[in-house]
Amino acid sequence: DGFERRIAASVLVIGTGGAGLRAAIELAERGVGVLAVGKRPKADAHTTLAAGGINAALATMDPQDTWQQHAADTLQESYLLADPRTVRIVTEGAARGIADLERYGTPFAREADGRISQRFFGAHTYRRTAFSGDYTGLEIQRALVRRATELDVPILDTVHITRLLVRHNVVFGAYGFDLGDGSRYVIHADAVILATGGHTRIWRRTSSRRDENTGDTFRLAVLAGARIRDPELVQFHPSGLLEPEDAAGTLVSEAARGEGGKLLNALGERFMARYDPERMELSTRDRVALAAYTEIKEGRGTPRGGVRLDVSHLPRETIMTRLPRVHQTLLELQMLDITQDPIEIAPTAHYSMGGVRVRPEDHSTDVDGLYAIGEAASGLHGANRLGGNSLIELLVYGRIVGEAAAAYSASLQAQRRCPLALAEARREVDRMLACDGPENVRVLQRGVRDIMTEHCGVVRDEAGLRAGLAELDAVEARIGAIGVHPDNAGYQDLAHAFDLKSTVLAARATLEAALERRETRGCHNRSDYPGLEESMQVNLVWSGPGKVEREEIPPIPAPIAALMRHVSSDGKLVE
Ligand code: FAD
């Protein structure tokens, strides 16, 4: 307790999910001294939960496919809020990302002649989602961990980072503590890559794991001087499990719809016919989630408040080879055999499309030497993420940011350090450990999740969002009286206290931006502003309480716009 280790690395990567590991591999392959830290076991990062697949226009199944069409589909489904430069970099670089994974030994599913197999995911023009059964994220994470191990990348996955260390807007490291023994870490680095994931755990029902995605990215970035873009744009996945309570939100992969699953309400109607008759279950996530939400809200849901997803009509062989994980999960959690019975599901917080505001070319931030990647960053998905686009983003930008951080580190004349910033980080943890009040961190955490679920879920309105902010103020006031008591089992209690601080900050950013976005667009449904508002075709940039600015988005290049089905010649969205 209180013992402080000092470590130095040229580049510090915070986060050992797919994004962080890919960046660390790039740095190690370039011979740059890198250290990767995470707050849960690397073999079990959030990335391992990804199931359905990873996108690249490889054209193995549909020869007409091109990266330009992938870009057009991505921009279309972003409701024009994605940055066309980011979209180009990811879609054009996607094939290389897949080649990297093959090099690291990811076992992709293949056709009989050896081609990588690709399947349909909702709202893609062609089949371009590569996969490994429905364990794609797990296989990718395994391959990345293996490659990082080969390269001797040091990985500390029991370190909770509480602060970035910054002097005069230049990052010089990070501060944190060990989750097991509470010892402190002072990590000095020329450059820091934030790969700390999204903020979906701040809702009650979420596809995320416990104690991850609590909004750490937002707090670390904002306290360092970076800004958050589009925090209100959160994807609710249509199919999260309702039960058991402690696994609420566990995802049923979109692949279940992709392979031919049907969505039914309590009356047995295939309700997507009412919302998107052309695409039915293959419609986009935002539309399917809103449809399911509406069916439940209007009384056509199951008694437990869900709808049904049925794959029992599919051949058993298809289920066992294409959806093995869904099959296994339902057996484990509910003793339900999906070859026989439908699955009860409801919308669940799934993906943070917003995140740290970064420059498209290298994902640098407003702070010199600080980069953000993966779900922690923003720019690719706008108001709706296409399934399979997140994993490819990790691969493409992991490489690019690794390269950029290496160059930045090499260009530095001398490392800048600042005893004051370090002392402040140290004091913050000391103060937290000294908290001995009556308030329970878990209860307050639950309180924030209730607020977000109640007031900032699939459908939002001004009155609710304002009520949410007022309730959040009340929770925040109680944080002053929490008790923090590490025990023999470790420093989880201290970690939860920091998680709570992050959660409150992330919730505030999300509520404030949701209030400011007075329109309905993609995942963001405002019942008081049901239409798309042209003047809101901007990003919202949040830099602290009460500070939300609008930022213009560059135009879509004409050749890409020409491939978009629902965009007019002057760049407006049309139905
Ligand atoms: P994460 O994997 O979330 O990693 C974050 C890392 O940061 C972790 O190591 C964590 O410990 C660390 N960290 C966080 N805070 C701190 C801190 N304070 N101190 C130290 N370390 C910290 N995408 C697709 O493209 N295709 C799919 O089929 C798909 N399916 C999905 C299915 C599920 C159930 C879920 C939940 C997501 C799915 N996604 C899918 C999305 C995709 O998995 C994620 O967006 C992606 O894995 C995020 O990776 P990441 O590396 O950015 O962050």
Boltz pocket constraint, residues with backbone or C-beta under 6 A from the ligand:
constraints:
  - pocket:
      binder: B
      contacts: [[A, 14], [A, 15], [A, 16], [A, 17], [A, 18], [A, 19], [A, 20], [A, 37], [A, 38], [A, 39], [A, 40], [A, 45], [A, 46], [A, 47], [A, 48], [A, 49], [A, 50], [A, 51], [A, 52], [A, 53], [A, 54], [A, 55], [A, 136], [A, 137], [A, 159], [A, 160], [A, 161], [A, 162], [A, 195], [A, 196], [A, 197], [A, 198], [A, 207], [A, 208], [A, 212], [A, 213], [A, 216], [A, 217], [A, 251], [A, 350], [A, 351], [A, 373], [A, 374], [A, 375], [A, 376], [A, 386], [A, 387], [A, 388], [A, 389], [A, 390], [A, 391], [A, 392], [A, 394]]
      max_distance: 6.0
